[in-house]
């Protein structure tokens, strides 16, 4: 299901972005 795959990809991207923001926040 392409729609589900896209939704999963967005979820993973948001998770990665959240982790990146956390790392940036801790670094600064």
PDB file of N, CA, C and O in Angstrom, chain B, residues numbered from 101:
ATOM      1  N   UNK B 101       0.855  -1.204   0.000  1.00  0.00           N
ATOM      2  CA  UNK B 101       0.000   0.000   0.000  1.00  0.00           C
ATOM      3  C   UNK B 101       0.890   1.253   0.000  1.00  0.00           C
ATOM      4  O   UNK B 101       1.519   1.556   1.014  1.00  0.00           O
ATOM      5  N   UNK B 102       0.949   1.975  -1.109  1.00  0.00           N
ATOM      6  CA  UNK B 102       1.815   3.166  -1.223  1.00  0.00           C
ATOM      7  C   UNK B 102       1.508   4.221  -0.166  1.00  0.00           C
ATOM      8  O   UNK B 102       2.418   4.844   0.382  1.00  0.00           O
ATOM      9  N   UNK B 103       0.222   4.418   0.117  1.00  0.00           N
ATOM     10  CA  UNK B 103      -0.154   5.436   1.107  1.00  0.00           C
ATOM     11  C   UNK B 103       0.398   5.065   2.480  1.00  0.00           C
ATOM     12  O   UNK B 103       0.923   5.918   3.196  1.00  0.00           O
ATOM     13  N   UNK B 104       0.280   3.798   2.839  1.00  0.00           N
ATOM     14  CA  UNK B 104       0.773   3.356   4.144  1.00  0.00           C
ATOM     15  C   UNK B 104       2.298   3.483   4.201  1.00  0.00           C
ATOM     16  O   UNK B 104       2.861   3.902   5.212  1.00  0.00           O
ATOM     17  N   UNK B 105       2.954   3.113   3.094  1.00  0.00           N
ATOM     18  CA  UNK B 105       4.417   3.218   3.059  1.00  0.00           C
ATOM     19  C   UNK B 105       4.848   4.670   3.249  1.00  0.00           C
ATOM     20  O   UNK B 105       5.800   4.954   3.975  1.00  0.00           O
ATOM     21  N   UNK B 106       4.129   5.593   2.582  1.00  0.00           N
ATOM     22  CA  UNK B 106       4.466   7.000   2.699  1.00  0.00           C
ATOM     23  C   UNK B 106       4.257   7.466   4.141  1.00  0.00           C
ATOM     24  O   UNK B 106       5.055   8.230   4.684  1.00  0.00           O
ATOM     25  N   UNK B 107       3.163   6.988   4.749  1.00  0.00           N
ATOM     26  CA  UNK B 107       2.866   7.380   6.129  1.00  0.00           C
ATOM     27  C   UNK B 107       3.978   6.878   7.055  1.00  0.00           C
ATOM     28  O   UNK B 107       4.416   7.592   7.958  1.00  0.00           O
ATOM     29  N   UNK B 108       4.429   5.633   6.819  1.00  0.00           N
ATOM     30  CA  UNK B 108       5.501   5.060   7.646  1.00  0.00           C
ATOM     31  C   UNK B 108       6.789   5.861   7.460  1.00  0.00           C
ATOM     32  O   UNK B 108       7.499   6.149   8.424  1.00  0.00           O
ATOM     33  N   UNK B 109       7.081   6.217   6.203  1.00  0.00           N
ATOM     34  CA  UNK B 109       8.305   6.979   5.915  1.00  0.00           C
ATOM     35  C   UNK B 109       8.254   8.326   6.631  1.00  0.00           C
ATOM     36  O   UNK B 109       9.256   8.772   7.189  1.00  0.00           O
ATOM     37  N   UNK B 110       7.091   8.973   6.616  1.00  0.00           N
ATOM     38  CA  UNK B 110       6.949  10.272   7.289  1.00  0.00           C
ATOM     39  C   UNK B 110       7.155  10.111   8.784  1.00  0.00           C
ATOM     40  O   UNK B 110       7.785  10.951   9.426  1.00  0.00           O
ATOM     41  N   UNK B 111       6.614   9.012   9.344  1.00  0.00           N
ATOM     42  CA  UNK B 111       6.747   8.772  10.776  1.00  0.00           C
ATOM     43  C   UNK B 111       8.221   8.613  11.150  1.00  0.00           C
ATOM     44  O   UNK B 111       8.690   9.172  12.142  1.00  0.00           O
ATOM     45  N   UNK B 112       8.943   7.834  10.329  1.00  0.00           N
ATOM     46  CA  UNK B 112      10.371   7.602  10.593  1.00  0.00           C
ATOM     47  C   UNK B 112      11.138   8.915  10.468  1.00  0.00           C
ATOM     48  O   UNK B 112      12.028   9.209  11.266  1.00  0.00           O
ATOM     49  N   UNK B 113      10.771   9.709   9.434  1.00  0.00           N
ATOM     50  CA  UNK B 113      11.459  10.993   9.225  1.00  0.00           C
ATOM     51  C   UNK B 113      11.240  11.900  10.430  1.00  0.00           C
ATOM     52  O   UNK B 113      12.168  12.564  10.892  1.00  0.00           O
ATOM     53  N   UNK B 114       9.995  11.927  10.943  1.00  0.00           N
ATOM     54  CA  UNK B 114       9.697  12.773  12.102  1.00  0.00           C
ATOM     55  C   UNK B 114      10.492  12.295  13.307  1.00  0.00           C
ATOM     56  O   UNK B 114      11.008  13.107  14.075  1.00  0.00           O
ATOM     57  N   UNK B 115      10.595  10.969  13.478  1.00  0.00           N
ATOM     58  CA  UNK B 115      11.359  10.427  14.596  1.00  0.00           C
ATOM     59  C   UNK B 115      12.811  10.851  14.488  1.00  0.00           C
ATOM     60  O   UNK B 115      13.419  11.272  15.472  1.00  0.00           O
ATOM     61  N   UNK B 116      13.370  10.738  13.276  1.00  0.00           N
ATOM     62  CA  UNK B 116      14.776  11.112  13.062  1.00  0.00           C
ATOM     63  C   UNK B 116      14.968  12.594  13.339  1.00  0.00           C
ATOM     64  O   UNK B 116      15.937  12.992  13.986  1.00  0.00           O
ATOM     65  N   UNK B 117      14.031  13.416  12.842  1.00  0.00           N
ATOM     66  CA  UNK B 117      14.126  14.857  13.064  1.00  0.00           C
ATOM     67  C   UNK B 117      14.037  15.169  14.553  1.00  0.00           C
ATOM     68  O   UNK B 117      14.743  16.048  15.048  1.00  0.00           O
ATOM     69  N   UNK B 118      13.179  14.458  15.262  1.00  0.00           N
ATOM     70  CA  UNK B 118      13.034  14.676  16.698  1.00  0.00           C
ATOM     71  C   UNK B 118      14.325  14.341  17.430  1.00  0.00           C
ATOM     72  O   UNK B 118      14.739  15.062  18.337  1.00  0.00           O
ATOM     73  N   UNK B 119      14.960  13.242  17.030  1.00  0.00           N
ATOM     74  CA  UNK B 119      16.222  12.850  17.660  1.00  0.00           C
ATOM     75  C   UNK B 119      17.303  13.877  17.355  1.00  0.00           C
ATOM     76  O   UNK B 119      18.112  14.230  18.213  1.00  0.00           O
ATOM     77  N   UNK B 120      17.293  14.358  16.080  1.00  0.00           N
ATOM     78  CA  UNK B 120      18.293  15.350  15.678  1.00  0.00           C
ATOM     79  C   UNK B 120      18.110  16.629  16.490  1.00  0.00           C
ATOM     80  O   UNK B 120      19.084  17.222  16.953  1.00  0.00           O
ATOM     81  N   UNK B 121      16.852  17.052  16.663  1.00  0.00           N
ATOM     82  CA  UNK B 121      16.577  18.266  17.440  1.00  0.00           C
ATOM     83  C   UNK B 121      17.029  18.064  18.884  1.00  0.00           C
ATOM     84  O   UNK B 121      17.593  18.976  19.490  1.00  0.00           O
ATOM     85  N   UNK B 122      16.785  16.871  19.440  1.00  0.00           N
ATOM     86  CA  UNK B 122      17.201  16.597  20.817  1.00  0.00           C
ATOM     87  C   UNK B 122      18.718  16.702  20.926  1.00  0.00           C
ATOM     88  O   UNK B 122      19.243  17.306  21.862  1.00  0.00           O
ATOM     89  N   UNK B 123      19.423  16.103  19.951  1.00  0.00           N
ATOM     90  CA  UNK B 123      20.887  16.141  19.972  1.00  0.00           C
ATOM     91  C   UNK B 123      21.373  17.580  19.886  1.00  0.00           C
ATOM     92  O   UNK B 123      22.276  17.985  20.617  1.00  0.00           O
ATOM     93  N   UNK B 124      20.758  18.356  18.975  1.00  0.00           N
ATOM     94  CA  UNK B 124      21.160  19.755  18.804  1.00  0.00           C
ATOM     95  C   UNK B 124      20.914  20.530  20.104  1.00  0.00           C
ATOM     96  O   UNK B 124      21.741  21.343  20.518  1.00  0.00           O
ATOM     97  N   UNK B 125      19.779  20.269  20.734  1.00  0.00           N
ATOM     98  CA  UNK B 125      19.450  20.973  21.969  1.00  0.00           C
ATOM     99  C   UNK B 125      20.458  20.652  23.065  1.00  0.00           C
ATOM    100  O   UNK B 125      20.888  21.540  23.801  1.00  0.00           O
ATOM    101  N   UNK B 126      20.836  19.368  23.172  1.00  0.00           N
ATOM    102  CA  UNK B 126      21.799  18.972  24.193  1.00  0.00           C
ATOM    103  C   UNK B 126      23.180  19.549  23.885  1.00  0.00           C
ATOM    104  O   UNK B 126      23.911  19.964  24.784  1.00  0.00           O
ATOM    105  N   UNK B 127      23.523  19.568  22.583  1.00  0.00           N
ATOM    106  CA  UNK B 127      24.842  20.068  22.182  1.00  0.00           C
ATOM    107  C   UNK B 127      24.972  21.555  22.505  1.00  0.00           C
ATOM    108  O   UNK B 127      26.020  22.005  22.968  1.00  0.00           O
ATOM    109  N   UNK B 128      23.901  22.320  22.258  1.00  0.00           N
ATOM    110  CA  UNK B 128      23.952  23.767  22.478  1.00  0.00           C
ATOM    111  C   UNK B 128      23.552  24.066  23.924  1.00  0.00           C
ATOM    112  O   UNK B 128      23.526  25.227  24.331  1.00  0.00           O
TER     113      UNK B 128
END
